[in-house]
Amino acid sequence: MKKLANKLNKKDALALVEAEDFSRTSISFYRYVRLDNVDSLRDKLWIEWTELGVLGRIYVSQEGINAQLNVPNHNLEAFRAHVDSIPEFTGVPFKIGVSEDGISFWKLAIKARKYILADGLPKDSYDVENVGEHLTASAFNEAIDGGAVVVDMRNAYESDIGHFDGAILPRAQTFKDELPEVLDTLQGKEDEKVLLYCTGGIRCEKTSAYLKHHGFKDVNQLHGGIIDYKHQIDREGLKSKYKGANFVFDGRKPEVITNDILGSCYTCKAPSNTTKDCANDACHELIVQCEDCGEKLDDCCSQRCLDIKNLPVEEQIKLRKKSIKEKV
């Protein structure tokens, strides 16, 4: 069977979205749940969601679904109804984007994966059904005021531009590396109240189960992540204990939670909350970079990457192949 996929290139796909005369809403959701026949489910979702005009990046696996997408506003109710029609996904909470500053997605990609969130751990490293307590924004704030240990479960480039006051900020660049770093950092705090937070909640789900497996007794996680925290504090008139911006993994700019500029340019150290991935196709490292350095380095992370980006395409391809061989 021919794989169902959107074959449009980015330029043509973006042009179609930009020409639309309707608005879209960015949504993210996840659920850890046992799924059978992942490939057939993947195809079913692709067909149904294409009909509804959904665009985004979705992973399905035997452990569940992880979705970041946008939906035409006139199809929001139909999309909610379709998600609820799948028994394993009924009632799954939607996290609605804080802002629509930019196009979040321009094509639909649904991929069958081994995991919806790769952790590199053996199966007996945690019980994903034995997770921490989910706290509302109000309860999370109160726990911070009460002296709880707060841990940011995102990558370093994400926490660099925004985080909760006093949070532990791991320097790992992948979730796989972050778990052991956090476990090591928290040694001796097994009896203390631990608060976990991330963008939408999926990382905290696994982390809370992992910490409980390792003897932590009072593990809690921010319900709905930073995305829903922003909606809750605005709705309830609460003070934001999260400062700065929230990095989102799509085509939009980082979402502004408060106007604080916590980040600094990786190149010159000037204050900046602007994130981007290095324009060198052999690198694509996610970085924080100010406007001046972005212009000087043509959106590359370093002079070396700029030099490579300026090479003929054939030379760039040779370097990428060489790099791949050296890693094997």
BELTA-V288532 format. One record per helix or strand of 2 or more residues. SS is the DSSP state (A for helix, B for strand). FROM is the first residue (numbers start at 1). TO is the last residue. If there is no record, write none. Layout:
<<SS;FROM;TO> <SS;FROM;TO>>
//
This chain:
<<A;10;18> <B;24;32> <A;38;51> <B;55;61> <B;64;72> <A;73;84> <A;87;89> <B;95;96> <B;108;112> <A;123;125> <B;133;135> <A;137;145> <B;149;152> <A;156;159> <B;162;164> <B;168;169> <A;175;185> <B;193;197> <A;202;213> <B;218;222> <A;225;236> <B;242;246> <B;255;256> <B;275;277> <B;286;288> <A;291;296> <A;303;309> <A;313;327>>
//
